[in-house]
Amino acid sequence: MPYRYGYSRNPFFSFFQGDAVKKIVILNVIVFILELILQNTNFIYIFGLNPRLVVTRGYVWQLVTYMFIHGGFWHLFLNMFVIWIFGTTLESVWGSERFVKYYFVCGLGAAALSFVFSYNSLVIGASGAGYGILLAYAVLFPYNELYIWGIFPIKAKTLVIALIVIELLSGLAGRDGIAHFAHLGGMAAGLLYLRTDYRAWRLNNIFKNLWEKFPLKIKFSADDERDDEYSEDKVDSILDKIAEKGYENLTETERRILENYSKKKKRDN
């Protein structure tokens, strides 16, 4: 599956440009410290997600702010661990802007299902976005082995399928204080985003191929020659191979091309 690096002048994405995962983790830690300082106030209830308040009182900011609110140290630690371990890999492949877009799409997807299954409940945490990150990792690196509790090996795609089943059964079983359907909402939004983005890339590629066949072309800069070394067609084919067979099946040359392309894009940004 192909992906694009990008650059945006939007101040929101500009803030996260470069080391987006690190900035997300730092923001979550800062907010958690604020929670501890303001634990005797309504801080959590104002910035956590209560779907009923969004509808009846217009607390629309909760759709985003709830992702930075956590119910305790271990809740924060586990979410940040997942985001750090798997998000860092995604950001290195996609670039910061695309990763941040994906992160918040998953978070909003988790919020959307909360309106259906947790309308009168308080939903907090980055778990929905974290589950979306796990899904994307499994799409890109389906055959990579992960270790549960550092002991039991399991392929990424198998782990994600197991998590989907567990979350669905747990959500149907009853209330245990965990927003299981929010987790599924994050994964569903992530999958929809990946599929939609892939179709957009395919459409872009069609127009690109038509342009390549156009008889008259104008070369604007000698830089075009140097850019051939980092041909996006080459990079796209490598990313397709990753999605199909996993990163471990790349040749040394393919890995070098992907690494050089990543470094070039970071310099350009």
N, C-alpha and C positions, 0 to 999 in steps of 0.2 A: 504494500500500500504506500503510495507516494506522499511526501510531505514537503512543505515549503517553509523556508525561513522568511521572516518578514520584519519590517520596521514600521512603526507607527509614530506619528507626531502627537497622538492623543496623550494628554498628560498622565492619564491613568496607566496606560501601558508603558509610557516612558519611565514611570517610577519603577516598574518591575523589569525594565530592560536590563538584562545581565544579572545572573544569580537570582532569578525569580524565586526559586525554591527556598534559598537562604532567607530572602526578605519575607516570604510568607511565614516561615517558621519563626522568625524574629518578631513579626507582628503578633502572632498567636501568643508568644511568650509574654510580650508587653501587655497584651489585653488580659492575660491570665493574672498577671501581677496586679493590674487594676481591679480585677474581680476580688482578689484577696484584700486589697485595701478598702474596697467599697462593698464588702460582703454583707454589711448590715443595711444596705440600701436596695433599691429596686433595679440596680444596674443590669442584672441578668435578665429580668423580666422585660426591661425596656429594649435590650439589644438582642436577646434570644428570639427565636421565631415562635410566635403564637399566631397561627393562621387566622383565628377568629378576630384578633386585634388588627391584623392587616386588612381584613375585609370591612370590619365595622368602624375602625378608628383611623384607617389609613396609615398604619405603621409600616410603610413599604420598605423602609431601610432595613427592616429585620430580615428581608430576603437575602441580604448580603452579610449583615453584621453577625447573624447567628453562626456563621462558619468560623468565627473567631472566638466564640464563647465555649468554655468547656466546664464540665461538672466536677473536675478534680484533677490532681496531678497525673494519675495513670491514664485518664481519659485523654488528656493533652499529650502525654508522652507517646502513647500508642499511635495516635493520629499523626503526630509529627514524625515518628519513626517511619511510618509507611510513606508519607509524603516525601521525606528526605531520601530514603533508599530508592524508591521507584521513580519519584518525580525528577530526581537529578538525572537519571538516565533518559527520561523522556525529553527533558529540557535540552540535553546535549544533542539529541537527534532532531528535535523540532525547532529549537530556538526559543527564546524567552517569551516572545509575544504569543506564539501559537500555544505554548504550554499554559500561559495565564488565561487565555481565552477558554481553553479546554477545562481548566480547573474550575473556573466560575460557572461554566455551562453545567458541569456535573453538580456543583453546589446548588444551582438554581433548579436542576432536575430533581434533586433530593427534596428541595423545598416544595416543589410542585406536588409530589406524591404525599407530602405532609398535609396538604390541604384536603386530601381525600381520607387519609387514615389517621391523622393526628390533629384534627381540626381544633379541638379544645385543649390540646396539650402543648407543653413547652418543648420545643426541639432545639437542641444546641449541638455544636461540634462540627468539625471538618470531616466527619466520617463519610458523608455522601461523596464529597470530592475525593477522598482517599480511596474509596471503592472504585470510583471512576478511573483513577490513576492505575489501580491494579488491573482493571479491565484493559486499558490501553497498553499496558506493559505486556499483557498476555497476547494481545493482537500483534504487537511488534515482535515479541520474542516468545512465541508459544512453546518452544521446546527447551527453553532455559530452565535449569533445575534450581528450585528454591528449597530451603531447609526449614521445616516447621520446628520451632524451638531449637533450631540449630542442629537437629539430629536427623529428622526424617525427610528424605529427598522427595520432591514432587515437582512435576512439570508445571510451568506457569499456567498453561491453559487448563490443566486438570484442577489446579487450586481454585481458579476463578469459577469454574463450573460448580465445584463443591461448595464454594461460598454462596453462589446464587441459590442453590438448593437449600442450604442451611438457613439463609436469611428468609427465604420464602416460607419454609416450614415453621421457623421461629415466629415469623410475623403472623401466620395463621393460627398458631397455637394459643396465642393470648398475649396479654400485656405483661412485659417483664421489665419495663422501664427503658427499653432500647428501641429506637426508631428503625426497625428492620426494613420497613418499606421505604424509608428515606434512603437507606443504603442502596436498595434496588433502584430507586429513582435516579441516584447518581450514576449507576452503571448504565441504566437505560438511556439517559441523556447523553452519556459519553459515547455509547454505541451509535446512537442516532447522529451525533455530531461527526463521528468518524466516517460513517457511511455517506452523509451529505457532503462532507468535504471531499471525499474521494470522487463522488459524481461531479462536483465542481471542477476538480482537477482534470477529469476525463474530458469535460466540455472544453476546458482551456487547452488541452492537448490537441483536440480536434482542430481548433482554430489555428493553433501553432503549426500543425502539420499542413494545413491549407496554405499558410503563409510561406512555409518552406518550399511548397510546390509553385509558388507564384514566380513567374519568369523574371520579373524585374525586382532587384533588391538594391538597397542603398546602404553602404557601410559608413557609419558616422564616425567611428573612432578606431584607431589601431588597437585599442584595448580589447576589441572583439576577438582578436587572434589569441590574446592571452587567456581570455575567458574560456576558450575551448578546453583548456586543461581541467576546468571545473564545470564541464558541460552538465546542465541540469538533467538532460536525458540520461547521462551516465549515472548520476546520483539517484534519479527516480527509479532506474532499473535495479540499483543496489537496494533501495528501500523496499521495492516490490519483493525482492528475494528475501529480505529480512522478514517481511510479513508472512511469506509463504513457508520458509524453511528455518527461520531463526538466525540470529546474529552469528552464532557459532559456526555456521556453514559458509560464511564469507571467506573469500581468499584473502591473502595478505594484501594483494594489490587493491581489492575492493575496499578493504578496511582503511588502507592508506588514502584512497580517493575520498572516502567519506570523512576521514579525520581532517584532511587538508581543506575540504569544502567547508567544514564546520569552522575551522580557524579563519578562513577567508571571510566568511559571513560575519564573524565576531569582529574582525578588523573593520569591515565596511560599516558596521553599526556603531 
